[in-house]
Amino acid sequence: MSSETTIIKNTPLTDRHIALGAKMAPFAGYNMPISYSGIKEEHHCVRTNVGVFDVSHMGEFIVKGKQALDLVQKVTSNDASKLAIGQAQYSCLPNTEGGIVDDLLVYRLSEDNCSEGEQAFMLVVNASNIEKDWAWISQYAPNYDTRLINISDQTALLAVQGPNALQVIQGLTDVNLSDIKYYHFTKGTVAGIENVLISATGYTGAGGFELYVQNDGAEKLWDALFESGKSLDIKPIGLGARDTLRLEKGFCLYGNDIDDTTSPIEAGLGWITKTKKASGFVNVETFKRQITEGVTHKLVGFTLDDRRVPRHGYAIFDSNDNKIGVVTSGTSSPTLDKPIGMGYVQKGFDTEGTQIFIAFGGKKLAAQVVKLPFL
């Protein structure tokens, strides 16, 4: 009997994480740092100071050509025609069944390296969905005068997050970081490394920047950031704190809160589902109908008074012991010092202040629906 060997990839910074004593674990096919000093400490560091995440496992696709915009408009739900060069937007790839292939960032790139009449975009996708997303977009690409380039394996990504992130990076670049508005980006030299894409985005809600760099510059950039931030007590941050930080801000995690079966309208992502854009997109009629007629389930946030933490997959009940939904994400919020979570509930139970009950084995604990984000 033979068994398949799962190949776990490393990022260009894996050796740095191991040297720092990180707790490592497989995540989305990569050997990733889960925590260093502890999730709570790392979480507070990002909320109040500055920390650095290695998120080089994320995927990056270049879409380039005379009909690059048309292809992006076809496969994504947001309206990329609104993007000026140097702007980014949050979006999703809708599937043909009313669910989500993936959520992603869309960057409108400079046309300096384009032929006349061409445009260029970068799509940043979740690590676990790189192959799936590539295949999904590729099925539509032949209908457009454009080309797709997968640069995921050549691209490293560092997220410098927290209120002191600007101070750390500004000491390494001549680019005026204060001029980069939220969800805008530019390219510049950072720590002597040319063509670093500096993006005022992030997944923590704590402010900061994401730095895209070629693999061969990743270690130099990592070391420079920690040298620059030494006086501020900058820390490396693992994926554990990344999850608690994003949940406090009500940001969806693909595979937990959204997936192939959940609609962006159900998930509260109607704001990125531009059904009126002129070009339309995959399965747009389904989402038009959902916006008009409503949906049967909605993603909500909730808090518990009990100290026990709700977990993905726990059932949600009403006061009459009827199952009305399921928990998608849960944690003990380091900032609020109490359990928080998100989950889908039936229509009618999604109003702020509604009491619901989370099943912990045979016991059901009271929770309250709250407005997102939690803070």
Helices and strands as residue ranges (DSSP letters): H 14-19, E 23-27, E 30-35, H 39-48, E 51-54, E 59-65, H 68-75, G 80-82, E 88-94, E 100-108, E 119-125, G 127-129, H 130-138, G 141-143, E 146-150, G 152-154, E 155-161, H 165-170, G 177-179, E 185-190, E 193-199, E 208-214, G 215-217, H 218-228, G 230-232, E 235-237, H 239-248, G 270-272, H 284-293, E 297-304, E 315-317, E 323-333, E 338-346, E 355-360, E 363-370
